[in-house]
Amino acid sequence: MGSCLQSGKCCTSFGVCVTPFDLLRISKAIGLKPEDIVQFIPEPPNRERTEPAVIVDTGKFLMVLKWKKELICMFYSGSGCNIYEDRPMLCRTYPFCLKNGKFSEMKSRVCPSSWIPEAMEKKQYLADLKQYEKEVMAYRLMVEKWNGKGGGSFIGFLKYSIKEAKKLSKLF
């Protein structure tokens, strides 16, 4: 049992994958444009997560929050997340997932120890996991449609996905 140790390793060890839904929420909360908070990184081999890779000019890329230094999230400070209340769904749910609709812990490369949230915290994780599942599913469809047309530019994908997310966010 227990809670997250808030070591910050998940904020400083790899790119934080985001969806356009995350970008809309964060942009609204902090007043920055999506292009000011996102970057595209080449799809790494043997990655832990399954967020979709986007075809752009030179290959397959993941959409992640910008880094202030390599692998350090732009919103991370030594005392934690500067956008904690509006953080991406991945950050809200890590290191957990839904397996067959049930709460499950993922094997994490960065969490210092395994832990299971207490009842009230677990309830919030479940709600966030269900929301994240919907958003990733919608994002995956956007990416499949984009990739099916042969891809395009980074900014082109960002504009396309934000436009689609604005339409779909009314349904969630």
PyMOL commands that place a pseudoatom at each C-alpha (Angstrom):
pseudoatom trace, name=CA, resn=MET, resi=1, chain=A, elem=C, hetatm=0, pos=[0.000, 0.000, 0.000]
pseudoatom trace, name=CA, resn=GLY, resi=2, chain=A, elem=C, hetatm=0, pos=[1.073, 3.600, 0.138]
pseudoatom trace, name=CA, resn=SER, resi=3, chain=A, elem=C, hetatm=0, pos=[1.408, 6.457, -2.235]
pseudoatom trace, name=CA, resn=CYS, resi=4, chain=A, elem=C, hetatm=0, pos=[3.754, 7.870, -4.836]
pseudoatom trace, name=CA, resn=LEU, resi=5, chain=A, elem=C, hetatm=0, pos=[7.133, 8.792, -3.331]
pseudoatom trace, name=CA, resn=GLN, resi=6, chain=A, elem=C, hetatm=0, pos=[7.290, 11.817, -5.669]
pseudoatom trace, name=CA, resn=SER, resi=7, chain=A, elem=C, hetatm=0, pos=[10.901, 11.139, -6.582]
pseudoatom trace, name=CA, resn=GLY, resi=8, chain=A, elem=C, hetatm=0, pos=[10.516, 13.063, -9.850]
pseudoatom trace, name=CA, resn=LYS, resi=9, chain=A, elem=C, hetatm=0, pos=[12.240, 10.277, -11.777]
pseudoatom trace, name=CA, resn=CYS, resi=10, chain=A, elem=C, hetatm=0, pos=[9.279, 9.925, -14.139]
pseudoatom trace, name=CA, resn=CYS, resi=11, chain=A, elem=C, hetatm=0, pos=[9.614, 13.673, -14.919]
pseudoatom trace, name=CA, resn=THR, resi=12, chain=A, elem=C, hetatm=0, pos=[13.347, 13.477, -15.571]
pseudoatom trace, name=CA, resn=SER, resi=13, chain=A, elem=C, hetatm=0, pos=[13.930, 10.080, -17.167]
pseudoatom trace, name=CA, resn=PHE, resi=14, chain=A, elem=C, hetatm=0, pos=[11.971, 10.010, -20.415]
pseudoatom trace, name=CA, resn=GLY, resi=15, chain=A, elem=C, hetatm=0, pos=[9.626, 12.042, -22.599]
pseudoatom trace, name=CA, resn=VAL, resi=16, chain=A, elem=C, hetatm=0, pos=[6.115, 12.550, -21.275]
pseudoatom trace, name=CA, resn=CYS, resi=17, chain=A, elem=C, hetatm=0, pos=[3.789, 11.486, -24.088]
pseudoatom trace, name=CA, resn=VAL, resi=18, chain=A, elem=C, hetatm=0, pos=[0.841, 13.816, -24.512]
pseudoatom trace, name=CA, resn=THR, resi=19, chain=A, elem=C, hetatm=0, pos=[-2.351, 13.841, -26.502]
pseudoatom trace, name=CA, resn=PRO, resi=20, chain=A, elem=C, hetatm=0, pos=[-3.912, 16.916, -28.077]
pseudoatom trace, name=CA, resn=PHE, resi=21, chain=A, elem=C, hetatm=0, pos=[-6.495, 16.751, -25.267]
pseudoatom trace, name=CA, resn=ASP, resi=22, chain=A, elem=C, hetatm=0, pos=[-3.676, 17.240, -22.749]
pseudoatom trace, name=CA, resn=LEU, resi=23, chain=A, elem=C, hetatm=0, pos=[-2.333, 20.139, -24.792]
pseudoatom trace, name=CA, resn=LEU, resi=24, chain=A, elem=C, hetatm=0, pos=[-5.724, 21.850, -24.835]
pseudoatom trace, name=CA, resn=ARG, resi=25, chain=A, elem=C, hetatm=0, pos=[-6.073, 21.558, -21.050]
pseudoatom trace, name=CA, resn=ILE, resi=26, chain=A, elem=C, hetatm=0, pos=[-2.540, 22.715, -20.312]
pseudoatom trace, name=CA, resn=SER, resi=27, chain=A, elem=C, hetatm=0, pos=[-2.665, 25.579, -22.824]
pseudoatom trace, name=CA, resn=LYS, resi=28, chain=A, elem=C, hetatm=0, pos=[-5.916, 26.854, -21.373]
pseudoatom trace, name=CA, resn=ALA, resi=29, chain=A, elem=C, hetatm=0, pos=[-4.576, 26.654, -17.811]
pseudoatom trace, name=CA, resn=ILE, resi=30, chain=A, elem=C, hetatm=0, pos=[-1.234, 28.370, -18.371]
pseudoatom trace, name=CA, resn=GLY, resi=31, chain=A, elem=C, hetatm=0, pos=[-1.868, 30.575, -21.403]
pseudoatom trace, name=CA, resn=LEU, resi=32, chain=A, elem=C, hetatm=0, pos=[0.764, 29.087, -23.717]
pseudoatom trace, name=CA, resn=LYS, resi=33, chain=A, elem=C, hetatm=0, pos=[0.120, 27.808, -27.232]
pseudoatom trace, name=CA, resn=PRO, resi=34, chain=A, elem=C, hetatm=0, pos=[0.375, 24.031, -27.804]
pseudoatom trace, name=CA, resn=GLU, resi=35, chain=A, elem=C, hetatm=0, pos=[3.436, 24.530, -30.020]
pseudoatom trace, name=CA, resn=ASP, resi=36, chain=A, elem=C, hetatm=0, pos=[5.185, 26.240, -27.086]
pseudoatom trace, name=CA, resn=ILE, resi=37, chain=A, elem=C, hetatm=0, pos=[4.879, 23.197, -24.822]
pseudoatom trace, name=CA, resn=VAL, resi=38, chain=A, elem=C, hetatm=0, pos=[5.278, 20.218, -27.154]
pseudoatom trace, name=CA, resn=GLN, resi=39, chain=A, elem=C, hetatm=0, pos=[8.057, 18.619, -29.149]
pseudoatom trace, name=CA, resn=PHE, resi=40, chain=A, elem=C, hetatm=0, pos=[8.333, 15.551, -31.344]
pseudoatom trace, name=CA, resn=ILE, resi=41, chain=A, elem=C, hetatm=0, pos=[11.004, 12.945, -30.635]
pseudoatom trace, name=CA, resn=PRO, resi=42, chain=A, elem=C, hetatm=0, pos=[11.979, 9.962, -32.794]
pseudoatom trace, name=CA, resn=GLU, resi=43, chain=A, elem=C, hetatm=0, pos=[10.095, 6.844, -31.745]
pseudoatom trace, name=CA, resn=PRO, resi=44, chain=A, elem=C, hetatm=0, pos=[12.524, 4.999, -29.466]
pseudoatom trace, name=CA, resn=PRO, resi=45, chain=A, elem=C, hetatm=0, pos=[13.034, 1.237, -29.699]
pseudoatom trace, name=CA, resn=ASN, resi=46, chain=A, elem=C, hetatm=0, pos=[11.762, -0.915, -26.822]
pseudoatom trace, name=CA, resn=ARG, resi=47, chain=A, elem=C, hetatm=0, pos=[9.573, 1.785, -25.356]
pseudoatom trace, name=CA, resn=GLU, resi=48, chain=A, elem=C, hetatm=0, pos=[7.485, 1.211, -22.258]
pseudoatom trace, name=CA, resn=ARG, resi=49, chain=A, elem=C, hetatm=0, pos=[4.238, 2.841, -23.411]
pseudoatom trace, name=CA, resn=THR, resi=50, chain=A, elem=C, hetatm=0, pos=[1.967, 2.316, -26.422]
pseudoatom trace, name=CA, resn=GLU, resi=51, chain=A, elem=C, hetatm=0, pos=[0.934, 5.852, -27.353]
pseudoatom trace, name=CA, resn=PRO, resi=52, chain=A, elem=C, hetatm=0, pos=[0.798, 6.123, -31.153]
pseudoatom trace, name=CA, resn=ALA, resi=53, chain=A, elem=C, hetatm=0, pos=[3.738, 7.306, -33.247]
pseudoatom trace, name=CA, resn=VAL, resi=54, chain=A, elem=C, hetatm=0, pos=[3.076, 10.012, -35.833]
pseudoatom trace, name=CA, resn=ILE, resi=55, chain=A, elem=C, hetatm=0, pos=[4.519, 9.960, -39.345]
pseudoatom trace, name=CA, resn=VAL, resi=56, chain=A, elem=C, hetatm=0, pos=[6.089, 13.297, -40.138]
pseudoatom trace, name=CA, resn=ASP, resi=57, chain=A, elem=C, hetatm=0, pos=[8.597, 14.423, -42.738]
pseudoatom trace, name=CA, resn=THR, resi=58, chain=A, elem=C, hetatm=0, pos=[11.496, 12.247, -41.654]
pseudoatom trace, name=CA, resn=GLY, resi=59, chain=A, elem=C, hetatm=0, pos=[10.009, 9.231, -39.871]
pseudoatom trace, name=CA, resn=LYS, resi=60, chain=A, elem=C, hetatm=0, pos=[7.919, 8.162, -36.875]
pseudoatom trace, name=CA, resn=PHE, resi=61, chain=A, elem=C, hetatm=0, pos=[7.760, 10.426, -33.848]
pseudoatom trace, name=CA, resn=LEU, resi=62, chain=A, elem=C, hetatm=0, pos=[6.130, 10.668, -30.431]
pseudoatom trace, name=CA, resn=MET, resi=63, chain=A, elem=C, hetatm=0, pos=[4.516, 13.875, -29.241]
pseudoatom trace, name=CA, resn=VAL, resi=64, chain=A, elem=C, hetatm=0, pos=[5.946, 14.764, -25.807]
pseudoatom trace, name=CA, resn=LEU, resi=65, chain=A, elem=C, hetatm=0, pos=[6.125, 17.736, -23.469]
pseudoatom trace, name=CA, resn=LYS, resi=66, chain=A, elem=C, hetatm=0, pos=[9.142, 19.935, -24.187]
pseudoatom trace, name=CA, resn=TRP, resi=67, chain=A, elem=C, hetatm=0, pos=[12.292, 19.424, -22.182]
pseudoatom trace, name=CA, resn=LYS, resi=68, chain=A, elem=C, hetatm=0, pos=[14.232, 22.176, -20.445]
pseudoatom trace, name=CA, resn=LYS, resi=69, chain=A, elem=C, hetatm=0, pos=[17.275, 19.859, -20.517]
pseudoatom trace, name=CA, resn=GLU, resi=70, chain=A, elem=C, hetatm=0, pos=[17.475, 16.437, -22.093]
pseudoatom trace, name=CA, resn=LEU, resi=71, chain=A, elem=C, hetatm=0, pos=[14.661, 14.285, -20.668]
pseudoatom trace, name=CA, resn=ILE, resi=72, chain=A, elem=C, hetatm=0, pos=[13.685, 16.842, -17.986]
pseudoatom trace, name=CA, resn=CYS, resi=73, chain=A, elem=C, hetatm=0, pos=[10.102, 18.008, -18.435]
pseudoatom trace, name=CA, resn=MET, resi=74, chain=A, elem=C, hetatm=0, pos=[9.816, 21.763, -18.892]
pseudoatom trace, name=CA, resn=PHE, resi=75, chain=A, elem=C, hetatm=0, pos=[7.278, 21.888, -16.058]
pseudoatom trace, name=CA, resn=TYR, resi=76, chain=A, elem=C, hetatm=0, pos=[9.402, 20.014, -13.519]
pseudoatom trace, name=CA, resn=SER, resi=77, chain=A, elem=C, hetatm=0, pos=[11.190, 21.879, -10.745]
pseudoatom trace, name=CA, resn=GLY, resi=78, chain=A, elem=C, hetatm=0, pos=[13.138, 20.413, -7.852]
pseudoatom trace, name=CA, resn=SER, resi=79, chain=A, elem=C, hetatm=0, pos=[10.014, 20.706, -5.721]
pseudoatom trace, name=CA, resn=GLY, resi=80, chain=A, elem=C, hetatm=0, pos=[7.726, 18.938, -8.195]
pseudoatom trace, name=CA, resn=CYS, resi=81, chain=A, elem=C, hetatm=0, pos=[5.398, 19.690, -11.084]
pseudoatom trace, name=CA, resn=ASN, resi=82, chain=A, elem=C, hetatm=0, pos=[4.588, 23.340, -11.800]
pseudoatom trace, name=CA, resn=ILE, resi=83, chain=A, elem=C, hetatm=0, pos=[1.326, 22.355, -13.536]
pseudoatom trace, name=CA, resn=TYR, resi=84, chain=A, elem=C, hetatm=0, pos=[0.331, 19.560, -11.166]
pseudoatom trace, name=CA, resn=GLU, resi=85, chain=A, elem=C, hetatm=0, pos=[-3.413, 20.347, -11.231]
pseudoatom trace, name=CA, resn=ASP, resi=86, chain=A, elem=C, hetatm=0, pos=[-3.381, 20.415, -15.043]
pseudoatom trace, name=CA, resn=ARG, resi=87, chain=A, elem=C, hetatm=0, pos=[-0.717, 17.761, -15.716]
pseudoatom trace, name=CA, resn=PRO, resi=88, chain=A, elem=C, hetatm=0, pos=[-1.115, 15.337, -18.640]
pseudoatom trace, name=CA, resn=MET, resi=89, chain=A, elem=C, hetatm=0, pos=[-3.205, 12.207, -18.217]
pseudoatom trace, name=CA, resn=LEU, resi=90, chain=A, elem=C, hetatm=0, pos=[-0.076, 10.060, -18.484]
pseudoatom trace, name=CA, resn=CYS, resi=91, chain=A, elem=C, hetatm=0, pos=[1.325, 11.809, -15.415]
pseudoatom trace, name=CA, resn=ARG, resi=92, chain=A, elem=C, hetatm=0, pos=[-1.987, 11.416, -13.585]
pseudoatom trace, name=CA, resn=THR, resi=93, chain=A, elem=C, hetatm=0, pos=[-2.053, 7.669, -14.179]
pseudoatom trace, name=CA, resn=TYR, resi=94, chain=A, elem=C, hetatm=0, pos=[1.591, 6.522, -14.159]
pseudoatom trace, name=CA, resn=PRO, resi=95, chain=A, elem=C, hetatm=0, pos=[2.606, 3.756, -13.314]
pseudoatom trace, name=CA, resn=PHE, resi=96, chain=A, elem=C, hetatm=0, pos=[-0.855, 2.242, -13.590]
pseudoatom trace, name=CA, resn=CYS, resi=97, chain=A, elem=C, hetatm=0, pos=[-3.045, 1.051, -16.454]
pseudoatom trace, name=CA, resn=LEU, resi=98, chain=A, elem=C, hetatm=0, pos=[-6.290, -0.749, -17.111]
pseudoatom trace, name=CA, resn=LYS, resi=99, chain=A, elem=C, hetatm=0, pos=[-6.025, -4.417, -18.057]
pseudoatom trace, name=CA, resn=ASN, resi=100, chain=A, elem=C, hetatm=0, pos=[-9.340, -5.892, -19.141]
pseudoatom trace, name=CA, resn=GLY, resi=101, chain=A, elem=C, hetatm=0, pos=[-11.027, -2.905, -17.498]
pseudoatom trace, name=CA, resn=LYS, resi=102, chain=A, elem=C, hetatm=0, pos=[-9.319, -3.522, -14.162]
pseudoatom trace, name=CA, resn=PHE, resi=103, chain=A, elem=C, hetatm=0, pos=[-6.773, -1.466, -12.246]
pseudoatom trace, name=CA, resn=SER, resi=104, chain=A, elem=C, hetatm=0, pos=[-3.250, -2.796, -12.751]
pseudoatom trace, name=CA, resn=GLU, resi=105, chain=A, elem=C, hetatm=0, pos=[0.288, -1.669, -11.979]
pseudoatom trace, name=CA, resn=MET, resi=106, chain=A, elem=C, hetatm=0, pos=[2.705, -1.480, -14.907]
pseudoatom trace, name=CA, resn=LYS, resi=107, chain=A, elem=C, hetatm=0, pos=[6.291, -2.515, -14.501]
pseudoatom trace, name=CA, resn=SER, resi=108, chain=A, elem=C, hetatm=0, pos=[8.016, 0.849, -14.156]
pseudoatom trace, name=CA, resn=ARG, resi=109, chain=A, elem=C, hetatm=0, pos=[11.601, 1.591, -15.090]
pseudoatom trace, name=CA, resn=VAL, resi=110, chain=A, elem=C, hetatm=0, pos=[11.765, 4.608, -12.806]
pseudoatom trace, name=CA, resn=CYS, resi=111, chain=A, elem=C, hetatm=0, pos=[9.549, 4.230, -9.728]
pseudoatom trace, name=CA, resn=PRO, resi=112, chain=A, elem=C, hetatm=0, pos=[11.853, 3.572, -6.755]
pseudoatom trace, name=CA, resn=SER, resi=113, chain=A, elem=C, hetatm=0, pos=[9.401, 1.045, -5.333]
pseudoatom trace, name=CA, resn=SER, resi=114, chain=A, elem=C, hetatm=0, pos=[6.160, -0.712, -6.142]
pseudoatom trace, name=CA, resn=TRP, resi=115, chain=A, elem=C, hetatm=0, pos=[3.044, 0.706, -4.518]
pseudoatom trace, name=CA, resn=ILE, resi=116, chain=A, elem=C, hetatm=0, pos=[-0.736, 0.449, -4.589]
pseudoatom trace, name=CA, resn=PRO, resi=117, chain=A, elem=C, hetatm=0, pos=[-2.786, 3.565, -3.851]
pseudoatom trace, name=CA, resn=GLU, resi=118, chain=A, elem=C, hetatm=0, pos=[-5.157, 3.738, -0.896]
pseudoatom trace, name=CA, resn=ALA, resi=119, chain=A, elem=C, hetatm=0, pos=[-8.925, 3.446, -1.554]
pseudoatom trace, name=CA, resn=MET, resi=120, chain=A, elem=C, hetatm=0, pos=[-9.740, 7.133, -2.227]
pseudoatom trace, name=CA, resn=GLU, resi=121, chain=A, elem=C, hetatm=0, pos=[-6.601, 7.691, -4.257]
pseudoatom trace, name=CA, resn=LYS, resi=122, chain=A, elem=C, hetatm=0, pos=[-7.275, 4.476, -6.195]
pseudoatom trace, name=CA, resn=LYS, resi=123, chain=A, elem=C, hetatm=0, pos=[-10.772, 5.734, -7.043]
pseudoatom trace, name=CA, resn=GLN, resi=124, chain=A, elem=C, hetatm=0, pos=[-9.242, 8.865, -8.617]
pseudoatom trace, name=CA, resn=TYR, resi=125, chain=A, elem=C, hetatm=0, pos=[-6.672, 6.778, -10.502]
pseudoatom trace, name=CA, resn=LEU, resi=126, chain=A, elem=C, hetatm=0, pos=[-9.477, 4.613, -11.903]
pseudoatom trace, name=CA, resn=ALA, resi=127, chain=A, elem=C, hetatm=0, pos=[-11.422, 7.662, -13.082]
pseudoatom trace, name=CA, resn=ASP, resi=128, chain=A, elem=C, hetatm=0, pos=[-8.286, 9.138, -14.657]
pseudoatom trace, name=CA, resn=LEU, resi=129, chain=A, elem=C, hetatm=0, pos=[-7.352, 5.814, -16.279]
pseudoatom trace, name=CA, resn=LYS, resi=130, chain=A, elem=C, hetatm=0, pos=[-10.798, 5.532, -17.868]
pseudoatom trace, name=CA, resn=GLN, resi=131, chain=A, elem=C, hetatm=0, pos=[-10.557, 9.109, -19.170]
pseudoatom trace, name=CA, resn=TYR, resi=132, chain=A, elem=C, hetatm=0, pos=[-7.020, 8.519, -20.433]
pseudoatom trace, name=CA, resn=GLU, resi=133, chain=A, elem=C, hetatm=0, pos=[-8.123, 5.354, -22.217]
pseudoatom trace, name=CA, resn=LYS, resi=134, chain=A, elem=C, hetatm=0, pos=[-10.835, 7.335, -24.069]
pseudoatom trace, name=CA, resn=GLU, resi=135, chain=A, elem=C, hetatm=0, pos=[-8.426, 10.113, -24.985]
pseudoatom trace, name=CA, resn=VAL, resi=136, chain=A, elem=C, hetatm=0, pos=[-5.680, 7.772, -26.184]
pseudoatom trace, name=CA, resn=MET, resi=137, chain=A, elem=C, hetatm=0, pos=[-8.215, 5.815, -28.240]
pseudoatom trace, name=CA, resn=ALA, resi=138, chain=A, elem=C, hetatm=0, pos=[-9.419, 9.021, -29.914]
pseudoatom trace, name=CA, resn=TYR, resi=139, chain=A, elem=C, hetatm=0, pos=[-5.814, 10.170, -30.394]
pseudoatom trace, name=CA, resn=ARG, resi=140, chain=A, elem=C, hetatm=0, pos=[-4.880, 6.790, -31.897]
pseudoatom trace, name=CA, resn=LEU, resi=141, chain=A, elem=C, hetatm=0, pos=[-7.680, 7.206, -34.480]
pseudoatom trace, name=CA, resn=MET, resi=142, chain=A, elem=C, hetatm=0, pos=[-6.414, 10.706, -35.321]
pseudoatom trace, name=CA, resn=VAL, resi=143, chain=A, elem=C, hetatm=0, pos=[-2.887, 9.371, -35.794]
pseudoatom trace, name=CA, resn=GLU, resi=144, chain=A, elem=C, hetatm=0, pos=[-4.087, 6.438, -37.926]
pseudoatom trace, name=CA, resn=LYS, resi=145, chain=A, elem=C, hetatm=0, pos=[-6.003, 8.833, -40.181]
pseudoatom trace, name=CA, resn=TRP, resi=146, chain=A, elem=C, hetatm=0, pos=[-2.992, 11.183, -40.417]
pseudoatom trace, name=CA, resn=ASN, resi=147, chain=A, elem=C, hetatm=0, pos=[-0.507, 8.367, -41.014]
pseudoatom trace, name=CA, resn=GLY, resi=148, chain=A, elem=C, hetatm=0, pos=[-2.848, 6.757, -43.563]
pseudoatom trace, name=CA, resn=LYS, resi=149, chain=A, elem=C, hetatm=0, pos=[-2.516, 9.876, -45.697]
pseudoatom trace, name=CA, resn=GLY, resi=150, chain=A, elem=C, hetatm=0, pos=[1.267, 9.622, -45.603]
pseudoatom trace, name=CA, resn=GLY, resi=151, chain=A, elem=C, hetatm=0, pos=[1.902, 12.044, -42.751]
pseudoatom trace, name=CA, resn=GLY, resi=152, chain=A, elem=C, hetatm=0, pos=[3.148, 15.595, -43.160]
pseudoatom trace, name=CA, resn=SER, resi=153, chain=A, elem=C, hetatm=0, pos=[4.877, 18.273, -41.109]
pseudoatom trace, name=CA, resn=PHE, resi=154, chain=A, elem=C, hetatm=0, pos=[5.121, 18.569, -37.327]
pseudoatom trace, name=CA, resn=ILE, resi=155, chain=A, elem=C, hetatm=0, pos=[3.120, 21.792, -37.244]
pseudoatom trace, name=CA, resn=GLY, resi=156, chain=A, elem=C, hetatm=0, pos=[0.607, 20.336, -39.695]
pseudoatom trace, name=CA, resn=PHE, resi=157, chain=A, elem=C, hetatm=0, pos=[-0.022, 17.385, -37.394]
pseudoatom trace, name=CA, resn=LEU, resi=158, chain=A, elem=C, hetatm=0, pos=[-0.234, 19.608, -34.344]
pseudoatom trace, name=CA, resn=LYS, resi=159, chain=A, elem=C, hetatm=0, pos=[-2.841, 21.864, -35.987]
pseudoatom trace, name=CA, resn=TYR, resi=160, chain=A, elem=C, hetatm=0, pos=[-4.805, 18.873, -37.280]
pseudoatom trace, name=CA, resn=SER, resi=161, chain=A, elem=C, hetatm=0, pos=[-4.819, 17.030, -33.943]
pseudoatom trace, name=CA, resn=ILE, resi=162, chain=A, elem=C, hetatm=0, pos=[-5.739, 20.130, -31.906]
pseudoatom trace, name=CA, resn=LYS, resi=163, chain=A, elem=C, hetatm=0, pos=[-8.633, 20.859, -34.279]
pseudoatom trace, name=CA, resn=GLU, resi=164, chain=A, elem=C, hetatm=0, pos=[-9.883, 17.267, -33.949]
pseudoatom trace, name=CA, resn=ALA, resi=165, chain=A, elem=C, hetatm=0, pos=[-9.460, 17.282, -30.163]
pseudoatom trace, name=CA, resn=LYS, resi=166, chain=A, elem=C, hetatm=0, pos=[-11.504, 20.480, -29.853]
pseudoatom trace, name=CA, resn=LYS, resi=167, chain=A, elem=C, hetatm=0, pos=[-14.369, 18.786, -31.693]
pseudoatom trace, name=CA, resn=LEU, resi=168, chain=A, elem=C, hetatm=0, pos=[-14.133, 15.557, -29.695]
pseudoatom trace, name=CA, resn=SER, resi=169, chain=A, elem=C, hetatm=0, pos=[-13.521, 17.076, -26.262]
pseudoatom trace, name=CA, resn=LYS, resi=170, chain=A, elem=C, hetatm=0, pos=[-17.167, 18.140, -26.177]
pseudoatom trace, name=CA, resn=LEU, resi=171, chain=A, elem=C, hetatm=0, pos=[-18.086, 14.431, -26.189]
pseudoatom trace, name=CA, resn=PHE, resi=172, chain=A, elem=C, hetatm=0, pos=[-15.905, 13.445, -23.234]
for i in range(1, 172): cmd.bond("trace and resi %d" % i, "trace and resi %d" % (i + 1))
show_as sticks, trace
zoom trace
